[in-house]
Amino acid sequence: MAKVEVPQINRVHKVELRPSDTALLIVDMQNDFVDPKGALFVPSSRNTIEPIERLITKFREAGALVIYTQDWHMKDDPEFKIWGVHAVAGTWGAEIIDELKPEKDDITIKKYRYDAFFETPLDYVLRVKGIRNLVIVGTVANICVLHTAGSAALRWYNVVVPEDGISALTEFDQIAALRQIDFLYKGKITTSDGVVLTV
Protein backbone atom coordinates (compact mmCIF):
# COMPACT_ATOMS: atom_id res chain seq x y z
CA MET A 1 0.00 0.00 0.00
CA ALA A 2 1.31 3.43 -0.94
CA LYS A 3 2.11 5.80 1.89
CA VAL A 4 0.27 9.11 1.62
CA GLU A 5 1.82 12.20 3.11
CA VAL A 6 -0.74 14.45 4.76
CA PRO A 7 -0.47 17.99 3.37
CA GLN A 8 -0.06 20.90 5.73
CA ILE A 9 -3.36 22.18 7.11
CA ASN A 10 -3.24 25.82 8.13
CA ARG A 11 -4.63 26.46 11.59
CA VAL A 12 -5.42 29.82 13.18
CA HIS A 13 -5.08 30.27 16.94
CA LYS A 14 -7.77 32.95 17.15
CA VAL A 15 -10.49 34.24 14.84
CA GLU A 16 -12.18 37.49 15.86
CA LEU A 17 -15.71 37.96 14.51
CA ARG A 18 -18.52 40.45 14.99
CA PRO A 19 -21.71 38.99 16.47
CA SER A 20 -23.81 41.18 14.17
CA ASP A 21 -22.70 39.47 10.95
CA THR A 22 -21.68 36.03 12.21
CA ALA A 23 -23.77 32.88 12.66
CA LEU A 24 -23.06 29.53 14.27
CA LEU A 25 -24.22 26.70 11.99
CA ILE A 26 -24.64 23.36 13.79
CA VAL A 27 -24.84 20.56 11.25
CA ASP A 28 -26.88 17.41 11.90
CA MET A 29 -26.23 16.85 15.61
CA GLN A 30 -29.11 14.39 15.60
CA ASN A 31 -29.84 11.17 17.45
CA ASP A 32 -29.17 8.93 14.47
CA PHE A 33 -25.61 10.29 14.22
CA VAL A 34 -24.70 11.21 17.80
CA ASP A 35 -26.55 8.75 20.03
CA PRO A 36 -25.03 5.24 20.34
CA LYS A 37 -28.46 3.81 19.49
CA GLY A 38 -28.64 5.84 16.27
CA ALA A 39 -28.81 4.31 12.81
CA LEU A 40 -25.53 5.92 11.64
CA PHE A 41 -23.70 6.51 14.92
CA VAL A 42 -20.43 8.46 14.63
CA PRO A 43 -18.51 7.57 17.84
CA SER A 44 -16.26 10.64 17.80
CA SER A 45 -19.32 12.91 17.63
CA ARG A 46 -19.72 12.47 21.39
CA ASN A 47 -16.44 14.37 21.88
CA THR A 48 -17.82 17.41 20.04
CA ILE A 49 -20.85 17.97 22.26
CA GLU A 50 -19.03 19.98 24.93
CA PRO A 51 -17.14 22.25 22.47
CA ILE A 52 -20.38 22.90 20.58
CA GLU A 53 -22.20 23.65 23.85
CA ARG A 54 -19.55 26.26 24.68
CA LEU A 55 -19.93 27.85 21.26
CA ILE A 56 -23.72 27.95 21.57
CA THR A 57 -23.42 29.69 24.94
CA LYS A 58 -20.89 32.15 23.53
CA PHE A 59 -23.09 33.01 20.56
CA ARG A 60 -26.31 33.32 22.54
CA GLU A 61 -24.69 35.55 25.15
CA ALA A 62 -23.35 37.79 22.36
CA GLY A 63 -26.75 37.96 20.67
CA ALA A 64 -25.40 36.21 17.58
CA LEU A 65 -27.46 33.94 15.37
CA VAL A 66 -27.53 30.18 16.07
CA ILE A 67 -28.75 27.90 13.28
CA TYR A 68 -29.27 24.15 13.32
CA THR A 69 -29.61 21.81 10.37
CA GLN A 70 -31.58 18.60 10.50
CA ASP A 71 -31.14 15.79 8.01
CA TRP A 72 -34.78 15.17 7.13
CA HIS A 73 -35.62 12.30 4.78
CA MET A 74 -38.76 10.81 3.31
CA LYS A 75 -39.25 7.08 3.86
CA ASP A 76 -38.24 6.24 0.28
CA ASP A 77 -35.33 8.68 -0.05
CA PRO A 78 -32.81 7.54 -2.72
CA GLU A 79 -29.97 8.40 -0.31
CA PHE A 80 -30.87 5.28 1.69
CA LYS A 81 -29.28 3.23 -1.11
CA ILE A 82 -25.97 4.72 0.00
CA TRP A 83 -26.32 4.95 3.79
CA GLY A 84 -29.31 2.87 4.75
CA VAL A 85 -32.37 4.29 6.46
CA HIS A 86 -31.58 7.24 8.74
CA ALA A 87 -33.00 10.58 9.93
CA VAL A 88 -36.50 9.86 8.70
CA ALA A 89 -38.70 12.96 9.06
CA GLY A 90 -40.58 13.05 12.35
CA THR A 91 -38.74 10.15 14.00
CA TRP A 92 -36.54 10.03 17.11
CA GLY A 93 -33.47 9.54 14.95
CA ALA A 94 -34.06 12.84 13.16
CA GLU A 95 -34.35 14.88 16.35
CA ILE A 96 -31.47 17.04 17.57
CA ILE A 97 -29.82 15.53 20.63
CA ASP A 98 -31.11 16.65 24.01
CA GLU A 99 -27.77 18.19 25.04
CA LEU A 100 -27.93 20.71 22.19
CA LYS A 101 -31.65 21.40 21.83
CA PRO A 102 -32.52 24.60 19.94
CA GLU A 103 -34.13 27.46 21.84
CA LYS A 104 -36.96 29.70 20.64
CA ASP A 105 -34.72 32.33 19.04
CA ASP A 106 -32.63 29.76 17.14
CA ILE A 107 -33.38 28.78 13.56
CA THR A 108 -33.69 25.20 12.33
CA ILE A 109 -33.21 24.30 8.67
CA LYS A 110 -34.46 20.93 7.49
CA LYS A 111 -32.30 19.60 4.67
CA TYR A 112 -32.65 16.75 2.21
CA ARG A 113 -29.08 16.28 0.96
CA TYR A 114 -25.54 16.69 2.26
CA ASP A 115 -25.45 20.39 1.38
CA ALA A 116 -27.55 22.49 3.78
CA PHE A 117 -27.99 25.12 1.05
CA PHE A 118 -29.53 22.70 -1.47
CA GLU A 119 -33.23 23.54 -1.90
CA THR A 120 -33.51 25.03 1.60
CA PRO A 121 -34.05 28.64 2.78
CA LEU A 122 -30.61 28.81 4.43
CA ASP A 123 -29.06 31.33 2.03
CA TYR A 124 -32.17 33.52 2.24
CA VAL A 125 -32.07 33.47 6.06
CA LEU A 126 -28.39 34.38 6.15
CA ARG A 127 -28.81 37.28 3.70
CA VAL A 128 -31.87 38.68 5.48
CA LYS A 129 -29.92 38.56 8.76
CA GLY A 130 -26.87 40.23 7.20
CA ILE A 131 -24.58 37.29 7.88
CA ARG A 132 -21.13 37.26 6.30
CA ASN A 133 -19.28 34.78 8.52
CA LEU A 134 -20.32 31.19 9.21
CA VAL A 135 -18.80 29.18 12.05
CA ILE A 136 -19.60 25.59 11.08
CA VAL A 137 -19.60 22.61 13.46
CA GLY A 138 -21.30 19.22 13.54
CA THR A 139 -21.19 15.92 11.70
CA VAL A 140 -20.25 14.20 9.47
CA ALA A 141 -17.06 16.16 8.71
CA ASN A 142 -16.35 14.92 5.18
CA ILE A 143 -19.99 14.67 4.17
CA CYS A 144 -22.57 17.22 5.33
CA VAL A 145 -20.10 19.56 7.04
CA LEU A 146 -17.78 19.64 4.03
CA HIS A 147 -20.51 20.04 1.42
CA THR A 148 -22.17 22.78 3.44
CA ALA A 149 -18.86 24.58 4.03
CA GLY A 150 -18.06 24.38 0.32
CA SER A 151 -21.45 25.67 -0.69
CA ALA A 152 -21.13 28.54 1.79
CA ALA A 153 -17.68 29.47 0.45
CA LEU A 154 -18.95 29.40 -3.13
CA ARG A 155 -21.59 31.92 -2.05
CA TRP A 156 -18.78 34.11 -0.66
CA TYR A 157 -19.48 33.57 3.02
CA ASN A 158 -16.36 33.49 5.19
CA VAL A 159 -16.11 29.97 6.61
CA VAL A 160 -14.63 29.16 10.02
CA VAL A 161 -14.41 25.56 11.26
CA PRO A 162 -13.46 24.76 14.87
CA GLU A 163 -11.92 21.32 14.43
CA ASP A 164 -12.87 20.16 17.94
CA GLY A 165 -16.49 20.76 16.91
CA ILE A 166 -16.60 18.37 13.94
CA SER A 167 -16.50 14.58 13.77
CA ALA A 168 -16.11 11.83 11.18
CA LEU A 169 -16.23 8.06 10.98
CA THR A 170 -12.44 7.82 10.53
CA GLU A 171 -9.42 10.00 11.23
CA PHE A 172 -8.66 10.03 7.50
CA ASP A 173 -12.12 11.43 6.74
CA GLN A 174 -11.65 14.13 9.37
CA ILE A 175 -8.29 15.19 7.97
CA ALA A 176 -9.55 15.06 4.39
CA ALA A 177 -12.41 17.40 5.27
CA LEU A 178 -10.12 19.88 7.02
CA ARG A 179 -7.70 19.80 4.08
CA GLN A 180 -10.45 20.60 1.59
CA ILE A 181 -11.95 23.37 3.72
CA ASP A 182 -8.51 24.95 4.16
CA PHE A 183 -7.04 24.39 0.70
CA LEU A 184 -10.02 24.48 -1.64
CA TYR A 185 -12.41 26.86 0.12
CA LYS A 186 -9.95 29.02 2.09
CA GLY A 187 -11.87 28.47 5.30
CA LYS A 188 -10.17 29.17 8.60
CA ILE A 189 -9.47 26.16 10.79
CA THR A 190 -9.38 26.92 14.51
CA THR A 191 -10.80 25.59 17.80
CA SER A 192 -13.98 26.35 19.72
CA ASP A 193 -11.98 28.49 22.16
CA GLY A 194 -10.33 30.23 19.22
CA VAL A 195 -13.63 31.73 18.06
CA VAL A 196 -13.82 35.17 19.66
CA LEU A 197 -16.87 37.39 19.26
CA THR A 198 -16.02 41.09 19.49
CA VAL A 199 -18.10 44.23 19.06
Summary of the structure (lengths in Angstrom):
residues: 199
radius of gyration: 15.9
end to end distance: 51.5
largest distance: 51.7
contacts: 651
relative contact order: 0.22
helix: 37%
strand: 23%
